[in-house]
């Protein structure tokens, strides 16, 4: 939670480095979960997936603040709603794609334990393949000073 709290200050969202490190940790954790899956204990796998979740989740508030800061006050609600809508739609699509990869779309039989392990490795590799792109976008995020709050009655 500390990563989320220090994401933006009065000078702007200057702590992108902290979020970049969190996203890089998520990338490394996803790669380890994919490449060393058969050697990991359930506890270690759970810890790796927690790191992936925290790393990705740490970036979400920064993206919300950057979108809100990029628009005029009169467009703030529309921009925030558009961002949330896009985030929800893409999350649903990614969940459907990863679920399909995990359960082996098109199989005529229930997957064996080894097929599930292979599918889980594939989903983690797919996740790890997308994280560098997110990291690149985060590092290229233009730093802008945060807008000031509108004066009373001037919305």
Steps between C-alpha positions, in 0.01 A plus 500: 500500500792735556573492125149630432522774762823653369388491136413868475597806698437873466771533236363224275521124474874492549526157657466310172835335578346323800216373284743396227691293753174340617410416139849361436465279809165380363670413171775301672246322721287405197805365319606293801145368538499402133847353463545327836140398568564129553775576755301747712312424817142621526609764754769641269262498204244688708766755600604548135142551386453750785804693375354502149167632630658768718734609220216539251265653758755763599485652153122544489480811724780670304314440175180641651677814627680553170175473299319735739788746488510501119148639451321820589286505813176499297606172331626330814198274549488391137873426489490302823195306385659423163816377671306279741282363219809417292667341801194282572452390139868414456503314833203291389664420167834408658328282760309321225815448291711377791217277620471352154874438489490349848215259436622404154233628266405236247599195703259212476595363842558632849858625532746280686714636781798543266285678242384741772860567603592566136199730461588689817855549374361631171272750674787628714720534192223697329472726805877543514505587128254789556666650808804647317262698280324639808839584652604680182181709499546583869860611448394721207222664703536877477539658840270797548426704810167412653218742424376713784156457646239735348394797707165474678214553255729505192445147366 
